[in-house]
Amino acid sequence: MADSDTIASTDSRRRLRWRDGLGLAVLLLGGALLLHHGWTLMQAGGAPSVMAMALQAGLIAAAATALGTLPALGTRSLSDRSQDALMGFGAGVMLAACSFSLILPGLSAAREHTSASGAASLMAVAVLLGAWALMAMDRWLPHEHFIKGREGMDAKRLRRTTLFVIAVTLHNLPEGLAMGVAFAAGDPVAAGGLSLAIAIQDVPEGFVIAVALMSIGFSRTRSVAVGAASGLVEPVGAVLGAWVVSVWPMLLPWGLGFAAGAMLFVISHEIIPESHRKGHERWATQGLMLGFALMMVLDTALG
């Protein structure tokens, strides 16, 4: 009986590794096709279109996330202090991006059509709408966080892999929207700076996601695959944001404010609480300040 149980367990592990390998291959193939499509768009005609630039930026951010997951193939652990510092760094980059690359350009765009007080009011409403939209998605979509466990309607009926993918998608979607709207604003240099900063913070973010998944029982290959797949929503969000604002230019300040509000919700609701829950607040705060300063320099130097 023991031998038969051992054989069955070995067969089960082999099937699991085979499915993991197949899933990773499909992921890499899909990423390659998406990259090829983006490259084709960029080569069509003369100067690249706004949507093509947004797609390229989203693909680079997705590739940065996938790149960040690769070191997890050689390790199963990351110190809590390092993990909190990396999450703080990502929060700092996103916080500075909200301020310098989204809210300030949004105020400037709104002032072209209304008074200073009207522009401020418009941006305030747009920021709140973005935050409330993410709050509603967080409340109703089934997903799972590392802190609070399963949330949302019917979460108990879905597999953990699916729930984590939805959770990370909620996290990354605002970043993609922000890049797309920034390119639609008509300043490719400033939008490139924002996209570069997001890609930089996506590298440690991908590593943290993969290691965290392994810590709760996911296989090494599946953790890397899920972590890499989490970045694929960014090119989708980037193209969506660029398309909406390109079709309706009057929505530019609204789009910039909406993206900023969505990112602020993620920072306050997810990243900062997660980085402070293990008692390494000082390291997390130092990471946040470093990320904020880096993004501020990039925005000033490239803007």
Backbone bond lengths (Angstrom), bond angles and torsions (degrees), N, CA, C in turn:
res aa  C-N    CA-C-N  psi(-1)  N-CA   C-N-CA  omega(-1)  CA-C   N-CA-C  phi
1 M - - - 1.457 - - 1.520 110.74 -
2 A 1.336 115.78 -42.37 1.464 120.31 -179.45 1.520 110.50 -63.17
3 D 1.379 115.43 -41.69 1.464 118.48 -179.52 1.521 111.07 -63.89
4 S 1.333 116.25 -41.77 1.474 119.27 -179.69 1.530 110.79 -64.92
5 D 1.351 116.72 -37.11 1.459 119.49 177.87 1.524 110.97 -65.77
6 T 1.349 115.49 -39.08 1.465 119.50 179.53 1.518 110.91 -64.86
7 I 1.348 115.85 -43.46 1.472 120.02 179.30 1.523 110.17 -62.96
8 A 1.341 116.34 -43.38 1.469 119.82 179.56 1.522 110.96 -62.24
9 S 1.360 115.74 -41.23 1.465 119.30 179.13 1.520 111.16 -64.48
10 T 1.352 116.16 -40.51 1.469 119.88 179.19 1.518 111.18 -64.79
11 D 1.345 115.99 -42.49 1.465 119.99 177.84 1.524 110.98 -62.38
12 S 1.327 116.25 -38.79 1.457 119.80 179.51 1.517 111.22 -64.09
13 R 1.357 116.62 -42.96 1.460 120.20 178.69 1.514 111.10 -64.65
14 R 1.356 116.23 -38.56 1.462 118.95 178.33 1.520 111.27 -63.68
15 R 1.347 117.05 -41.94 1.461 120.37 178.58 1.522 110.48 -64.11
16 L 1.330 115.96 -38.71 1.453 119.95 179.35 1.521 110.79 -64.52
17 R 1.364 117.20 -44.36 1.458 120.02 178.79 1.525 110.46 -64.12
18 W 1.335 116.34 -37.26 1.468 119.47 179.05 1.521 110.48 -64.79
19 R 1.334 117.39 -44.18 1.462 120.37 178.65 1.519 110.79 -64.98
20 D 1.337 116.96 -39.77 1.465 120.07 177.80 1.521 110.69 -61.20
21 G 1.354 115.50 -44.77 1.455 119.06 179.92 1.514 111.90 -63.61
22 L 1.345 116.24 -40.78 1.453 120.25 178.31 1.527 110.79 -64.51
23 G 1.333 116.30 -42.88 1.461 119.72 179.00 1.514 111.97 -62.16
24 L 1.335 116.87 -40.86 1.457 120.75 178.73 1.528 110.54 -65.40
25 A 1.350 116.49 -39.95 1.467 119.71 178.46 1.523 111.08 -63.40
26 V 1.329 116.70 -42.96 1.460 120.06 177.79 1.519 110.63 -62.30
27 L 1.338 116.38 -40.87 1.460 120.82 178.54 1.521 111.09 -60.63
28 L 1.334 116.19 -47.40 1.464 119.85 -179.15 1.523 111.12 -64.97
29 L 1.341 116.73 -38.67 1.465 120.17 178.54 1.526 110.54 -64.68
30 G 1.323 116.14 -44.74 1.460 119.35 178.51 1.515 111.95 -62.05
31 G 1.325 116.72 -41.51 1.455 120.27 177.69 1.517 111.95 -63.45
32 A 1.343 116.50 -39.98 1.468 120.15 178.73 1.527 110.92 -64.91
33 L 1.345 117.59 -41.40 1.462 120.55 178.67 1.520 111.32 -64.96
34 L 1.339 116.28 -40.72 1.454 120.23 178.44 1.522 110.82 -64.24
35 L 1.333 116.41 -42.00 1.460 120.66 177.62 1.526 110.75 -62.85
36 H 1.336 116.81 -42.66 1.464 120.50 179.08 1.524 111.03 -62.55
37 H 1.333 115.81 -41.39 1.462 119.42 179.24 1.525 110.52 -63.98
38 G 1.330 116.26 -42.81 1.460 119.60 178.53 1.514 111.86 -62.96
39 W 1.331 117.05 -40.94 1.459 120.59 179.19 1.536 110.51 -64.91
40 T 1.332 116.88 -38.75 1.466 120.57 178.27 1.522 111.03 -63.05
41 L 1.324 115.85 -42.19 1.459 119.48 177.92 1.524 111.63 -61.62
42 M 1.325 115.67 -40.83 1.454 119.31 -176.94 1.518 112.03 -71.25
43 Q 1.331 118.09 -27.92 1.454 121.01 -179.28 1.520 112.96 -84.76
44 A 1.330 116.91 -14.25 1.464 120.26 -178.12 1.525 109.69 -72.90
45 G 1.311 116.01 128.02 1.454 120.66 177.69 1.516 111.37 74.78
46 G 1.335 115.96 -158.05 1.460 121.52 -177.65 1.511 111.19 -89.37
47 A 1.330 115.67 -102.90 1.459 120.01 -179.03 1.522 110.05 -67.65
48 P 1.319 117.98 141.87 1.463 119.90 -179.75 1.520 111.01 -65.84
49 S 1.327 115.85 144.28 1.454 120.76 178.80 1.522 110.16 -75.33
50 V 1.338 114.92 168.09 1.461 120.06 178.73 1.525 110.34 -59.97
51 M 1.341 116.92 -43.65 1.459 120.13 -178.79 1.516 111.42 -66.74
52 A 1.343 117.39 -36.25 1.461 120.25 178.08 1.524 110.85 -65.19
53 M 1.341 117.03 -42.08 1.463 120.15 178.15 1.521 111.04 -65.58
54 A 1.343 115.94 -39.58 1.461 119.05 178.38 1.522 110.94 -65.03
55 L 1.345 116.53 -40.74 1.457 120.24 178.18 1.520 111.17 -63.10
56 Q 1.321 116.50 -43.64 1.463 119.45 178.84 1.527 110.77 -60.86
57 A 1.342 116.85 -44.25 1.464 119.88 179.37 1.526 110.85 -62.33
58 G 1.335 116.90 -41.52 1.456 120.04 178.45 1.510 112.45 -64.50
59 L 1.339 116.81 -39.04 1.460 120.89 178.13 1.532 111.35 -65.35
60 I 1.316 116.08 -39.40 1.467 119.53 178.09 1.531 110.07 -64.02
61 A 1.344 116.64 -42.22 1.463 120.09 178.06 1.527 111.04 -63.73
62 A 1.342 116.68 -41.24 1.467 120.26 177.60 1.521 110.64 -63.43
63 A 1.342 116.63 -41.34 1.464 120.21 178.17 1.522 110.99 -64.72
64 A 1.333 117.18 -35.43 1.466 120.58 178.21 1.529 110.36 -65.25
65 T 1.334 116.84 -40.20 1.465 120.16 176.52 1.521 110.75 -62.22
66 A 1.337 116.54 -46.46 1.468 120.68 179.28 1.523 110.89 -62.73
67 L 1.325 117.02 -39.94 1.463 120.66 177.87 1.519 111.03 -61.69
68 G 1.316 116.34 -39.53 1.458 119.95 -179.92 1.511 113.85 -65.38
69 T 1.340 117.56 -25.91 1.466 119.66 -179.15 1.529 112.50 -77.64
70 L 1.331 118.05 -21.46 1.463 120.75 -172.02 1.532 113.49 -61.46
71 P 1.353 119.93 -40.54 1.473 117.67 178.00 1.525 114.02 -58.59
72 A 1.342 116.81 -20.61 1.463 119.85 178.76 1.523 112.01 -66.35
73 L 1.343 117.28 -18.29 1.461 119.77 176.46 1.521 111.54 -66.34
74 G 1.330 117.08 -20.83 1.467 120.24 -178.55 1.502 114.03 -107.98
75 T 1.335 118.01 1.08 1.459 120.23 179.73 1.513 110.07 -146.52
76 R 1.306 115.64 152.29 1.459 120.40 177.71 1.527 111.61 -114.60
77 S 1.312 117.50 2.78 1.457 118.64 -175.18 1.516 110.53 -144.63
78 L 1.295 115.23 155.65 1.454 124.28 174.51 1.516 105.95 -147.01
79 S 1.326 116.42 130.33 1.461 118.94 -176.62 1.521 109.99 -58.05
80 D 1.336 115.24 145.86 1.459 119.89 179.65 1.523 110.88 -58.41
81 R 1.308 116.73 -37.45 1.464 120.11 -178.93 1.529 111.11 -64.20
82 S 1.330 115.90 -44.42 1.464 119.44 178.83 1.526 110.97 -65.63
83 Q 1.331 115.62 -41.71 1.457 119.55 -179.95 1.520 111.17 -62.03
84 D 1.324 117.34 -42.81 1.460 120.78 179.72 1.521 111.24 -66.84
85 A 1.340 116.94 -37.88 1.466 120.07 178.14 1.525 111.11 -65.00
86 L 1.329 116.85 -40.18 1.464 120.39 178.99 1.527 111.11 -66.50
87 M 1.323 116.87 -40.80 1.461 119.16 177.78 1.517 111.04 -66.50
88 G 1.336 116.50 -38.45 1.452 119.49 176.04 1.519 111.66 -61.95
89 F 1.334 116.26 -39.23 1.467 120.97 177.49 1.525 110.50 -59.41
90 G 1.324 116.54 -46.60 1.462 120.33 178.20 1.520 111.93 -61.35
91 A 1.329 116.95 -40.02 1.462 120.41 178.33 1.519 110.65 -63.54
92 G 1.337 117.36 -39.58 1.460 120.32 179.62 1.511 112.33 -64.96
93 V 1.336 116.64 -42.06 1.470 120.17 177.81 1.522 110.37 -61.86
94 M 1.313 117.06 -45.82 1.462 120.56 -178.89 1.524 111.24 -65.80
95 L 1.348 116.70 -38.44 1.468 120.19 -179.80 1.526 110.88 -64.73
96 A 1.334 117.19 -43.93 1.458 120.29 178.22 1.522 110.87 -66.64
97 A 1.339 116.77 -37.85 1.460 119.81 178.20 1.523 110.99 -61.43
98 C 1.325 116.35 -40.73 1.468 119.71 176.93 1.521 111.06 -58.66
99 S 1.329 115.98 -42.49 1.456 120.56 -174.71 1.520 112.50 -74.69
100 F 1.353 115.90 -56.73 1.463 120.78 -169.60 1.526 114.04 -87.31
101 S 1.313 117.65 -31.12 1.471 120.19 -173.64 1.519 113.85 -103.64
102 L 1.324 117.57 -11.60 1.458 119.46 -177.63 1.528 112.38 -123.56
103 I 1.322 117.93 -58.01 1.462 120.25 -174.46 1.527 111.46 -68.96
104 L 1.338 118.24 -48.63 1.464 119.86 -179.01 1.533 112.44 -63.11
105 P 1.351 119.55 -47.08 1.476 118.50 174.65 1.530 112.47 -61.93
106 G 1.341 116.76 -33.94 1.459 120.09 178.09 1.518 111.53 -64.73
107 L 1.329 116.83 -41.37 1.463 120.65 176.64 1.527 110.44 -62.35
108 S 1.328 115.80 -42.93 1.461 120.08 179.48 1.523 111.54 -62.11
109 A 1.336 116.89 -43.29 1.462 120.61 179.09 1.520 111.65 -65.93
110 A 1.334 116.65 -38.84 1.463 120.17 -178.97 1.520 111.30 -69.24
111 R 1.328 117.89 -32.51 1.473 120.60 -179.41 1.527 112.24 -66.61
112 E 1.321 117.80 -18.09 1.464 120.07 177.57 1.522 111.95 -71.03
113 H 1.333 116.85 -15.84 1.464 120.33 -175.93 1.525 112.85 -120.98
114 T 1.327 117.36 -7.97 1.462 119.17 -176.99 1.525 109.35 -154.77
115 S 1.315 116.51 -178.88 1.457 121.48 -179.55 1.522 110.85 -75.73
116 A 1.321 115.50 172.40 1.463 119.95 179.45 1.519 111.01 -62.02
117 S 1.336 116.58 -42.36 1.473 119.30 179.13 1.523 111.07 -68.01
118 G 1.339 116.40 -37.05 1.453 119.28 177.35 1.514 112.37 -66.08
119 A 1.347 116.42 -38.66 1.460 120.53 177.89 1.520 110.77 -64.55
120 A 1.338 115.75 -42.03 1.463 119.39 179.66 1.526 110.83 -63.83
121 S 1.327 116.36 -42.07 1.469 120.00 179.17 1.518 111.17 -64.81
122 L 1.334 116.12 -42.43 1.471 120.30 178.99 1.522 110.80 -59.50
123 M 1.335 116.35 -47.05 1.458 119.72 -178.34 1.522 111.40 -66.29
124 A 1.330 117.10 -36.87 1.460 119.77 178.34 1.525 110.92 -61.35
125 V 1.335 115.87 -44.19 1.470 119.82 178.89 1.527 110.59 -65.01
126 A 1.344 116.78 -41.36 1.464 120.46 -179.41 1.525 111.03 -63.89
127 V 1.328 117.13 -42.09 1.470 121.00 178.29 1.526 110.64 -61.54
128 L 1.332 116.22 -44.45 1.461 120.00 179.36 1.524 111.64 -64.79
129 L 1.341 116.96 -39.25 1.458 119.83 178.17 1.525 111.24 -62.47
130 G 1.339 116.58 -41.81 1.459 119.72 177.94 1.515 112.31 -62.18
131 A 1.322 116.07 -43.64 1.465 119.93 179.15 1.521 111.31 -65.91
132 W 1.324 116.55 -42.54 1.466 119.89 -179.36 1.526 111.72 -67.07
133 A 1.328 116.89 -35.28 1.465 119.64 177.80 1.524 110.77 -62.87
134 L 1.349 117.09 -45.24 1.468 119.89 177.21 1.518 110.96 -66.85
135 M 1.315 117.44 -35.26 1.458 120.49 178.42 1.528 110.78 -63.60
136 A 1.331 116.36 -41.16 1.462 119.95 178.46 1.524 111.05 -65.74
137 M 1.334 117.09 -42.79 1.461 120.25 178.17 1.515 110.57 -63.64
138 D 1.342 116.93 -40.39 1.457 121.08 179.11 1.527 111.08 -64.12
139 R 1.317 115.83 -33.35 1.468 119.66 -177.69 1.519 112.39 -77.24
140 W 1.343 116.95 -39.08 1.458 119.81 -170.38 1.527 114.31 -100.76
141 L 1.319 118.75 -30.04 1.464 119.45 -179.97 1.529 110.34 -77.65
142 P 1.322 118.40 133.22 1.472 119.70 176.73 1.526 110.54 -68.22
143 H 1.339 116.60 131.24 1.459 121.08 179.59 1.521 108.08 -161.38
144 E 1.325 116.32 175.89 1.458 120.82 -179.67 1.520 110.24 -140.14
145 H 1.347 115.27 131.21 1.456 121.94 177.93 1.523 109.40 -106.89
146 F 1.338 115.16 158.02 1.457 119.59 178.36 1.526 110.95 -71.09
147 I 1.335 117.55 -23.79 1.461 119.79 -177.79 1.521 111.53 -87.30
148 K 1.332 116.35 -58.21 1.462 120.85 -167.64 1.509 114.22 -99.27
149 G 1.324 117.78 -2.75 1.455 119.97 179.79 1.518 111.65 80.10
150 R 1.325 116.32 -148.06 1.464 121.76 -173.16 1.519 110.74 -79.23
151 E 1.344 114.04 139.29 1.450 121.11 178.52 1.518 109.10 -140.37
152 G 1.336 116.15 163.10 1.451 120.72 176.28 1.512 112.59 91.29
153 M 1.326 115.20 166.23 1.461 121.05 -177.91 1.530 111.18 -68.80
154 D 1.337 116.28 137.53 1.470 123.56 175.46 1.521 113.05 60.60
155 A 1.335 117.77 23.35 1.467 119.77 -177.97 1.528 111.57 -63.95
156 K 1.328 117.28 -32.48 1.460 120.14 -176.37 1.530 112.43 -69.52
157 R 1.330 118.03 -14.61 1.463 120.80 -176.71 1.521 112.69 -90.59
158 L 1.321 117.75 -8.43 1.456 120.54 -175.07 1.523 111.25 -106.01
159 R 1.346 115.90 156.64 1.452 121.59 178.04 1.521 109.90 -69.27
160 R 1.336 116.29 153.82 1.463 120.60 -178.06 1.518 111.26 -63.73
161 T 1.332 117.19 -36.41 1.463 119.57 178.89 1.517 110.24 -58.89
162 T 1.332 116.39 -45.79 1.463 120.92 179.87 1.515 110.92 -62.55
163 L 1.323 116.75 -42.13 1.460 120.48 -178.61 1.518 111.71 -64.83
164 F 1.340 117.42 -40.94 1.457 119.95 179.60 1.524 111.12 -68.66
165 V 1.327 117.02 -37.19 1.470 119.95 178.04 1.526 109.76 -62.13
166 I 1.336 117.45 -43.30 1.463 120.58 178.66 1.525 110.54 -63.03
167 A 1.344 116.62 -41.79 1.461 120.13 -179.69 1.522 111.52 -62.48
168 V 1.331 117.03 -45.36 1.462 120.03 -179.25 1.522 110.53 -70.25
169 T 1.332 117.19 -31.45 1.462 120.24 175.20 1.519 110.48 -62.20
170 L 1.319 117.57 -43.73 1.457 121.33 175.90 1.523 110.89 -59.23
171 H 1.320 116.10 -33.26 1.465 121.30 -179.88 1.521 111.57 -72.64
172 N 1.336 117.61 -41.27 1.464 121.74 -172.50 1.525 114.48 -89.65
173 L 1.323 117.94 -22.74 1.460 120.07 -177.57 1.526 112.90 -56.38
174 P 1.342 119.97 -45.35 1.474 118.57 178.74 1.520 113.35 -59.22
175 E 1.341 118.08 -33.34 1.459 120.16 178.72 1.525 110.61 -64.76
176 G 1.330 117.20 -43.52 1.452 120.06 177.69 1.521 111.93 -63.39
177 L 1.336 117.10 -44.67 1.454 120.43 177.94 1.520 111.26 -58.86
178 A 1.339 115.98 -42.03 1.459 120.37 -178.82 1.521 111.24 -61.21
179 M 1.327 117.87 -42.77 1.459 120.53 179.32 1.523 110.86 -64.61
180 G 1.331 117.58 -45.10 1.451 120.31 -178.64 1.514 112.71 -62.97
181 V 1.327 116.67 -45.82 1.460 120.35 179.73 1.528 110.36 -64.91
182 A 1.332 117.18 -36.96 1.464 120.48 179.49 1.523 111.19 -62.88
183 F 1.318 118.33 -41.51 1.467 120.33 177.30 1.524 111.03 -67.54
184 A 1.335 117.14 -36.14 1.459 120.00 178.53 1.520 111.89 -67.84
185 A 1.340 117.51 -18.21 1.461 120.88 179.46 1.524 112.17 -69.63
186 G 1.330 116.89 -14.66 1.456 119.95 174.04 1.508 115.77 94.86
187 D 1.327 118.55 8.07 1.464 121.78 177.58 1.526 108.11 -119.95
188 P 1.334 117.96 87.19 1.469 120.18 -175.08 1.525 113.39 -64.11
189 V 1.348 117.85 -27.03 1.464 119.93 179.13 1.526 110.48 -68.43
190 A 1.340 116.63 -48.31 1.458 120.05 178.08 1.530 111.24 -64.84
191 A 1.342 116.32 -40.73 1.462 119.90 178.31 1.520 110.64 -64.25
192 G 1.346 116.35 -36.69 1.465 119.30 176.68 1.510 112.34 -64.76
193 G 1.341 116.57 -37.40 1.461 119.58 176.55 1.513 112.30 -63.76
194 L 1.337 115.85 -42.48 1.462 120.04 176.74 1.517 110.70 -62.18
195 S 1.333 116.99 -45.26 1.461 121.12 -178.66 1.524 111.24 -64.24
196 L 1.337 116.89 -39.18 1.457 120.39 178.20 1.520 110.88 -62.99
197 A 1.321 116.83 -43.84 1.455 120.02 179.91 1.523 111.48 -63.67
198 I 1.334 117.02 -41.50 1.464 120.41 178.22 1.523 110.48 -63.63
199 A 1.339 116.86 -41.81 1.466 120.08 178.78 1.524 111.00 -63.32
200 I 1.332 117.11 -39.00 1.471 120.66 179.41 1.520 110.56 -61.87
201 Q 1.323 117.02 -44.90 1.462 118.76 -178.65 1.522 111.91 -76.01
202 D 1.342 118.07 -17.09 1.466 120.38 177.14 1.530 112.19 -71.69
203 V 1.340 117.36 -24.47 1.467 119.56 -179.48 1.534 111.10 -64.83
204 P 1.331 119.95 -57.43 1.469 117.98 176.53 1.516 113.32 -65.12
205 E 1.333 116.80 -29.26 1.459 119.57 178.69 1.519 111.15 -63.19
206 G 1.343 117.07 -42.47 1.455 120.04 177.95 1.520 111.96 -61.75
207 F 1.333 116.66 -40.15 1.460 120.58 178.94 1.527 111.32 -64.85
208 V 1.330 116.06 -44.48 1.466 120.17 -179.99 1.523 110.74 -61.44
209 I 1.325 117.28 -42.26 1.467 120.77 -179.48 1.525 110.49 -62.84
210 A 1.339 116.95 -46.26 1.461 120.28 -178.06 1.521 111.51 -63.71
211 V 1.327 117.71 -44.52 1.469 121.46 -179.75 1.528 110.25 -65.99
212 A 1.337 117.21 -40.56 1.459 119.87 179.05 1.523 111.33 -63.35
213 L 1.319 117.61 -38.76 1.460 120.26 177.75 1.522 111.28 -65.04
214 M 1.335 117.29 -39.69 1.466 119.75 177.32 1.518 111.17 -64.67
215 S 1.329 116.70 -33.75 1.461 119.96 -176.88 1.521 112.47 -68.64
216 I 1.343 117.63 -19.35 1.463 119.88 178.96 1.519 111.82 -105.74
217 G 1.336 116.61 13.69 1.455 119.35 170.47 1.508 116.93 110.24
218 F 1.324 118.94 -1.22 1.462 120.18 177.09 1.528 109.29 -71.74
219 S 1.341 116.60 147.87 1.452 120.21 176.36 1.527 109.72 -67.90
220 R 1.332 115.65 161.04 1.457 120.06 -177.98 1.539 111.11 -59.89
221 T 1.337 116.47 -47.32 1.457 120.44 -178.13 1.513 111.76 -65.89
222 R 1.325 116.69 -42.32 1.457 119.25 -179.71 1.522 111.12 -66.73
223 S 1.320 117.70 -37.05 1.462 120.60 178.03 1.518 111.19 -61.67
224 V 1.339 115.78 -44.27 1.467 119.85 178.40 1.527 110.33 -65.18
225 A 1.333 117.27 -41.73 1.462 120.58 -178.88 1.521 111.64 -64.04
226 V 1.337 116.74 -45.75 1.463 120.14 179.57 1.530 110.08 -65.78
227 G 1.327 116.90 -42.07 1.459 119.76 178.78 1.522 111.95 -61.80
228 A 1.330 116.63 -43.13 1.466 120.39 178.61 1.525 110.96 -66.35
229 A 1.324 116.48 -41.99 1.468 119.99 -179.35 1.520 111.90 -64.68
230 S 1.326 117.44 -26.02 1.463 120.07 -178.05 1.521 112.03 -62.62
231 G 1.332 117.08 -25.19 1.458 119.29 -179.21 1.511 114.26 -81.81
232 L 1.340 118.26 -12.57 1.462 120.44 -175.77 1.522 113.26 -68.23
233 V 1.335 117.30 -16.47 1.459 118.94 178.20 1.527 110.90 -73.58
234 E 1.333 117.77 -19.48 1.465 119.69 -176.14 1.526 112.76 -67.39
235 P 1.347 121.30 -46.49 1.466 118.25 175.42 1.519 112.99 -63.38
236 V 1.336 117.21 -32.60 1.466 119.99 176.93 1.524 110.01 -64.37
237 G 1.347 115.99 -47.56 1.460 119.82 178.81 1.520 112.10 -63.96
238 A 1.339 116.62 -37.29 1.465 120.45 -179.64 1.527 111.30 -63.71
239 V 1.332 116.50 -46.33 1.467 120.17 179.20 1.528 110.49 -65.35
240 L 1.319 117.01 -40.13 1.467 120.51 179.24 1.524 110.94 -62.06
241 G 1.345 116.73 -47.56 1.455 119.69 179.96 1.509 112.45 -62.80
242 A 1.342 117.15 -42.80 1.464 120.78 179.48 1.525 111.20 -65.47
243 W 1.326 116.84 -39.43 1.471 120.24 -178.49 1.527 111.70 -66.16
244 V 1.320 117.02 -46.29 1.470 120.52 -177.80 1.519 110.59 -60.40
245 V 1.328 117.46 -47.50 1.459 120.27 -176.79 1.527 111.29 -73.26
246 S 1.330 117.90 -30.69 1.471 120.18 177.16 1.521 111.33 -68.63
247 V 1.324 117.20 -38.21 1.465 120.92 179.83 1.526 111.13 -73.81
248 W 1.325 116.34 -38.73 1.465 121.88 179.58 1.527 109.61 -123.21
249 P 1.335 117.87 82.39 1.476 120.96 -175.20 1.526 113.45 -58.14
250 M 1.342 117.03 -27.43 1.462 118.41 -179.54 1.528 112.52 -65.96
251 L 1.326 116.02 -13.75 1.470 119.74 178.92 1.523 113.11 -85.95
252 L 1.341 117.69 2.08 1.459 119.84 -176.35 1.525 113.22 -54.49
253 P 1.350 120.36 -55.49 1.471 118.03 179.79 1.520 112.77 -62.31
254 W 1.348 116.17 -34.38 1.463 119.18 177.31 1.530 110.69 -64.95
255 G 1.330 116.03 -41.66 1.461 119.48 179.76 1.514 112.52 -65.47
256 L 1.334 116.63 -41.62 1.468 120.09 178.42 1.528 110.68 -63.69
257 G 1.327 116.68 -44.21 1.467 119.87 178.93 1.515 112.37 -66.98
258 F 1.342 116.17 -40.37 1.469 120.57 179.39 1.525 110.72 -60.91
259 A 1.339 116.66 -46.50 1.461 120.40 179.18 1.524 110.99 -62.62
260 A 1.341 116.81 -40.17 1.465 120.06 178.77 1.524 110.81 -63.43
261 G 1.322 117.27 -43.87 1.465 120.05 179.79 1.513 112.53 -63.71
262 A 1.330 116.30 -39.98 1.463 119.92 178.35 1.524 110.98 -63.61
263 M 1.344 116.95 -41.47 1.456 120.14 178.82 1.522 111.09 -67.93
264 L 1.325 117.19 -38.99 1.470 119.87 178.50 1.526 111.19 -62.59
265 F 1.325 116.52 -37.58 1.466 119.47 177.11 1.519 110.74 -61.86
266 V 1.329 116.81 -45.48 1.463 120.49 179.75 1.524 110.83 -61.70
267 I 1.331 117.02 -42.59 1.468 121.02 -179.83 1.516 110.74 -60.60
268 S 1.344 116.37 -49.75 1.460 120.87 -174.40 1.524 112.82 -76.12
269 H 1.321 116.67 -37.50 1.468 120.68 -172.65 1.524 113.31 -85.94
270 E 1.338 116.74 -28.09 1.456 119.41 -173.57 1.523 113.48 -120.11
271 I 1.338 117.26 -58.68 1.468 119.35 -166.59 1.521 111.79 -69.68
272 I 1.332 118.18 -52.16 1.467 119.94 -177.07 1.531 111.71 -63.49
273 P 1.344 120.10 -47.46 1.475 118.00 176.52 1.528 113.09 -57.74
274 E 1.344 117.01 -40.99 1.461 119.82 179.63 1.519 111.55 -64.56
275 S 1.334 117.48 -39.29 1.464 120.30 -177.25 1.517 112.64 -75.72
276 H 1.343 118.57 -13.26 1.465 121.22 -177.46 1.523 113.28 -106.95
277 R 1.306 118.41 -4.55 1.464 119.12 -169.99 1.522 114.08 -79.80
278 K 1.343 118.22 -12.01 1.465 120.07 -176.36 1.527 113.01 -107.03
279 G 1.329 116.65 10.71 1.451 119.84 174.77 1.514 115.96 87.19
280 H 1.331 117.37 16.91 1.471 120.70 179.10 1.524 109.79 -115.48
281 E 1.335 115.86 46.17 1.455 120.37 -176.52 1.525 112.09 -59.90
282 R 1.335 117.09 -37.18 1.459 119.66 -177.51 1.525 110.91 -64.30
283 W 1.329 116.85 -42.96 1.460 120.23 179.06 1.517 111.05 -67.21
284 A 1.333 115.99 -40.15 1.459 119.56 178.39 1.526 110.84 -63.42
285 T 1.321 116.12 -40.72 1.464 119.81 179.85 1.521 111.29 -67.32
286 Q 1.333 116.75 -39.50 1.462 118.89 176.61 1.525 110.98 -63.42
287 G 1.329 116.80 -39.42 1.460 119.75 176.26 1.515 111.16 -62.91
288 L 1.335 116.81 -41.44 1.457 120.51 178.71 1.523 111.00 -61.73
289 M 1.320 117.41 -45.45 1.464 120.53 -179.74 1.526 111.13 -63.65
290 L 1.334 116.98 -40.01 1.464 120.39 178.88 1.527 110.48 -64.23
291 G 1.340 116.84 -45.07 1.449 120.50 178.57 1.519 111.90 -63.08
292 F 1.322 116.82 -41.05 1.464 120.96 179.08 1.526 110.25 -63.25
293 A 1.345 116.47 -46.16 1.466 120.42 -179.33 1.522 111.46 -63.45
294 L 1.339 117.29 -41.68 1.457 120.62 179.39 1.520 110.76 -61.90
295 M 1.319 117.52 -46.04 1.454 120.92 180.00 1.521 110.99 -65.08
296 M 1.322 117.44 -37.19 1.457 120.68 178.73 1.535 110.74 -64.06
297 V 1.342 116.54 -41.40 1.465 120.23 178.24 1.529 110.61 -65.38
298 L 1.327 116.82 -44.53 1.463 120.13 179.49 1.521 111.13 -61.63
299 D 1.322 116.13 -42.08 1.455 119.29 -178.79 1.535 110.78 -67.10
300 T 1.322 116.82 -38.85 1.460 120.32 -178.88 1.515 111.40 -72.85
301 A 1.343 116.38 -40.19 1.452 120.44 -176.86 1.521 112.18 -73.42
302 L 1.342 116.55 -34.83 1.459 120.08 -175.22 1.516 113.18 -100.24
303 G 1.345 116.23 -10.79 1.457 119.32 -175.48 1.517 113.53 -79.38
